[in-house]
Amino acid sequence: MDPFDSFLKDYSGVIPDFQEYLEDLRRPMPLYFRINTLKTSMAMVKNLLARDGIISEDTCIPELLLIKKQDPSRQLLAYYLGLIYPQALSSCLPVLALSPGRTDRVLDLCAAPGGKSTHMAQLMRDMGLVVANDRKLGRLTALMANIKRLGITNTIVTQARGEHYTSNIQFDKVLVDAPCSGIGRYRIDPAGRIRHMRCGKTDLPAIQKALILRAFDLLRHCGVMVYSTCTLNVEENEGVLHYLLQKRDAEITHWEPPVTWSPGIDKFRKQEYDSRVRLARRFYPHKVRSVGFFLARIIKR
Ligand SMILES: C[S@@+](CC[C@H](N)C(=O)[O-])C[C@H]1O[C@@H](n2cnc3c(N)ncnc32)[C@H](O)[C@@H]1O
């Protein structure tokens, strides 16, 4: 069976308002700009964008604008000046759940190209410490360019496989924005083709399990960690949380998102997971008008 058909078969009973979901896949993904409040203010950027003929609207996230109308051929001055970072609304949620503060030591284990690392540095007012790690050198180049463009100085960049990451310090907060199958990004183009479908033989749940375990071990006692993906796949989400709960003294904690969410799934096909995975948050594209996402806020007991 075609991978998309098999996805539809498995998830038609899981995704709320499934017909609405299918219709939404045919619409273009809405565009958002995160405003870099280290360099500028919301009002200044709105003015600058309006001068370039861009119509924007406030969102439920104070530093994020929804772009209603933009000429895609236009090179934006605000971008080159490091005043904006194009970022999906749902991609901001893991950082809000982690809520890094000005004195925190934060590790971002899978950081490139830096949407979440730079958002964290912004919320930390460029204080404390962010260690932004990624496995892939090419993607780290983009990460470093973004850090420079946005004028961030509190971030160190490292290259390592997250599952083998070594550190002399333990972190107050850790983000694992794991490599995933990216089902939350799916779109259907006018020719009926599925866009953003990744087909590979990599055993993603195995990598994700190794990453979440290592991240947990790098966390200080009572530290907070967020595990997130942009997939709706249960094995890569609740399956990975279930594994962590079996292996370590971890607790998933309540977090109230500013957008519509659904609870984690503890029964899928013939599999039953630890019921605590229901405390995770699922974000469906047609409900949040953005990429589909999953996250769990976890504390080390
Ligand atoms: C979902 S993307 C991260 C996006 C990033 N957090 C952001 O907000 O811009 C996942 C990243 O994990 C990296 N990656 C894949 N396998 C990894 C591993 N074993 N250890 C660390 N990073 C890995 C990929 O290179 C990719 O950049």
The ligand as a Tripos MOL2 file, in Angstrom:
@<TRIPOS>MOLECULE
LIG
   27    29     1     0     0
SMALL
NO_CHARGES

@<TRIPOS>ATOM
      1 C1         13.4530   18.5810   13.5830 C.3       1 LIG1
      2 S1         15.0600   18.9980   13.1350 S.3       1 LIG1
      3 C2         15.4790   20.2060   14.3560 C.3       1 LIG1
      4 C3         14.9000   21.5690   14.0830 C.3       1 LIG1
      5 C4         15.4060   22.5980   15.0610 C.3       1 LIG1
      6 N1         15.1600   22.2120   16.4320 N.3       1 LIG1
      7 C5         14.7900   23.9540   14.7990 C.2       1 LIG1
      8 O1         13.8580   24.3550   15.5300 O.co2     1 LIG1
      9 O2         15.2630   24.6460   13.8910 O.co2     1 LIG1
     10 C6         15.9680   17.6190   13.7020 C.3       1 LIG1
     11 C7         17.4600   17.8010   13.6600 C.3       1 LIG1
     12 O3         18.0430   16.6510   14.2620 O.3       1 LIG1
     13 C8         19.3030   16.4600   13.6550 C.3       1 LIG1
     14 N2         19.7150   15.0840   13.9810 N.ar      1 LIG1
     15 C9         19.4130   13.9330   13.3500 C.ar      1 LIG1
     16 N3         19.9440   12.8790   14.0000 N.ar      1 LIG1
     17 C10        20.5850   13.3920   15.0850 C.ar      1 LIG1
     18 C11        21.3300   12.8160   16.1420 C.ar      1 LIG1
     19 N4         21.5040   11.5080   16.2270 N.pl3     1 LIG1
     20 N5         21.8670   13.6450   17.0720 N.ar      1 LIG1
     21 C12        21.6950   14.9810   16.9990 C.ar      1 LIG1
     22 N6         21.0040   15.5790   16.0100 N.ar      1 LIG1
     23 C13        20.4490   14.7910   15.0650 C.ar      1 LIG1
     24 C14        19.0640   16.7460   12.1970 C.3       1 LIG1
     25 O4         20.2770   17.0780   11.5590 O.3       1 LIG1
     26 C15        18.0740   17.9170   12.2640 C.3       1 LIG1
     27 O5         18.7670   19.1250   12.1640 O.3       1 LIG1
@<TRIPOS>BOND
     1     1     2 1
     2     2     3 1
     3     2    10 1
     4     3     4 1
     5     4     5 1
     6     5     6 1
     7     5     7 1
     8     7     8 2
     9     7     9 1
    10    10    11 1
    11    11    12 1
    12    11    26 1
    13    12    13 1
    14    13    14 1
    15    13    24 1
    16    14    15 ar
    17    14    23 ar
    18    15    16 ar
    19    16    17 ar
    20    17    18 ar
    21    17    23 ar
    22    18    19 1
    23    18    20 ar
    24    20    21 ar
    25    21    22 ar
    26    22    23 ar
    27    24    25 1
    28    24    26 1
    29    26    27 1
@<TRIPOS>SUBSTRUCTURE
     1 LIG1         1 GROUP 0 **** ****
